[in-house]
Amino acid sequence: MQKNVLFICGSLRKRSLNRQVGEYVRGLLPASVQVSWLDYADLPYMNQDMEFPTPESVQRVRDAVAAADAIWVFAPEYNHGIPGVLKNCLDWLSRPIAQGSKETVMQEKPTLYSCAGGGAKARFCAADLAETLSFLQTDLVETTHVQVALNRHDYTTDELELASEEREALATQAKLLLARLGL
C-alpha cells in the first residue's frame, strides 16, 4: 500500500544541509513510501486580511499537506528559533480551511521533525517546533526528533557528513514513522 510523506525544509537554500538530511532520510524509506518536498517559497506573509478567499499559493500548500499521510519537517535554527519562512508556512497551515471553520489541514496529521544546526544541534528550533506543532494539534510521532550537529566541514563545503549515531537516530525515527503508517 503506497503512502505519501511530505517533507518540509525550513531553509529555502538550494544546498540546504537540512534538505540533505531529508534526502538521507528518503533513502531510508521503502519504495512503498512516496516522498515529495513542499514548495512554499511563494507564500505571502500570513495576514488575516487576505485569508479569504484563500490565496492560490496557500491553497496549493494546504492541498499538498492534506494529501500527505504524514509530514516530516527538516529545520535549521535561525537566531535561536524557527526560520521565518518555515514559521510563516506553519502559520498559514494553522489557519482554518474554510471561513468560520475550526478545521485545519495539520490537525491530527502524523508529524515528525529533525533539526540540523551548529554545535548546539539546533536545540532552540527543536524546542520551538515541538511547541508549535503541538499547538497546531498535529499527531507528533512519539514526540521523537533528531538533532544533528553540523561541523566546519558541513558549513564550508555545503556537503553533509552525518555521524554514525545521527544516522542511527534518523533510522529509528524513520522506523517510528513506518510503524505509524502501518508499514
N, C-alpha and C positions, 0 to 999 in steps of 0.2 A: 504494500500500500504506500503510494507516494505521499510524502509530507513536504510542506513548504515552510522553510525557515527564512525569515527576512533579517538580514544583517544591517545594522545601522552603525556607521562610523562617525564618531564625534569630531573628526577632522576632515576638512574638505581637500586637504593637500594631496596631490597626486601620489606621492611616495610615502604617504602616512604610515608610520610604524604601527599604529593601531590597526589600520587596514591590513597590514602584513600579518598581524596576529590573527585577524579574521580569516585570511587566506590559509594560514596554517590550520586553523580550526576546520575550515572547509574540507581539507584533506583528511581530517579525522572522521568525517561523517560518511555513512554508506551511500551508495548510489540511489537508495530509496528516499533520500532527502534532497530535495531541490533547494539550492541556496541562491538567493538573489540579494543584491545590495540596494538599499533605498537611496534614490536620488532625490535629495531635498534642497539642493543649493539655491533653487529659485523661490523658496518660500518667502513671502513677505514677512515683515515683523508682525508678531501677534498683536492684533488690535481689535478689540470687541466691536468697534465702529464698522469694521469691514467683515465681520464674521458671517453675516447672511446678506445676500446669497454667498455661499461659500466660494472663495476664490478657486479657480481651476487647479492651481498647483497644490493647494491644501487638499482638495478632493482627491487628486491623484495619489497623494501621500496616504491619506486615510484609506483609500481603496486598497493600496498595497498592504497596509497593516491589517486591514480586515481580512484579506485573502490569505494571510500567513497563518500557519498553525502555531508558530512561535516566533518570538523576536529575540535577537541577540545583539546587544549594544557593545561596541568596542570604543572606548573613550580615553583620550589623553586628559591630562589635567592642565587647565589654563588658570594661572593665578589662584591656585588652591581651590578650584571648583570645576564645575561642568563647563565645557566650551560654550560660548554664547550661541553658536549656530545650532548645536545639539539642544540646548535648553529651549531655544525658540521652536524647534521642531516638536519637542515634548510638550511645550505649552499649547501648540496647535492641536496635538493629539489628545490633550486633556479636555478639550472643549466639546460640548455636545454635538452630535452628528446632525441633529435637527433642532430648529428653533423650538424652545420650550421643553425639550427633552433633557434627561439627565444621563442618557446613554452616551458612552464614548467608545471609540474603537480599541482602546487599551484595556478596558475593564476585563478582568479575568483572562487576559492573554498571557500564556506562559512566556516568561521573560527571563533572560539571563543577561549578565553584563561582565565584561572583563576590561580592566584598565591598565594601560602601559604608560609609565612615566619614569622620571629620574629615580634616584636612589630611594625616594620615599614611596615608589611604586604607585603613584597617583592616588594615595590614600584619601586625600580630601575629596577628590572627584568620586571615588568609590563610595564614600560615605554620603555624599550629596545624591548620587544616583540611587542608592538604597532608599533614601528618604523620598525622593521624587517619584520613583517607580512604585513605591508602596502607597504614596498619596494618590497616584493615578489608578490605584486598585488593580494593578497587574497581578498576575499569579507568579510571584518570584519563585523560580525553580530552586527549591531547597535553600533559598536565600544565600546560595553559594556564589562566590565570584572569585575571579583570579586577578591578582595584581602582578604585573610584570615589571621588573626593574630594567630600565634602559640604561645602557652604558655609553661611554665616549665613542666606541666603535659604531654603535647604532646611530648616534646623532651625526657623526661626521661622514658616514658612508650612506646613510639612508637605507641600510640593509640590516634587518632584524636578526639578532642572534639570541635564540631562546636557550636558557639554561635547562638542564635535564629536569629539574624539579618544576620548572614552569611548564614544560611540555607535558609532564605527568599531571599537573594540576589542570591544564586545559583538557587533557584526555578524560580526566574524571568529570569535569564539567560537561563535556560532550556526552559522556555516558549517562549522566543525570538527565540531560535533555532527551536523549533517545528513550530512556525509561519513561519519561513523562509523555512522550509521543507514542508509547506503546510499541516501540521498535526494538 
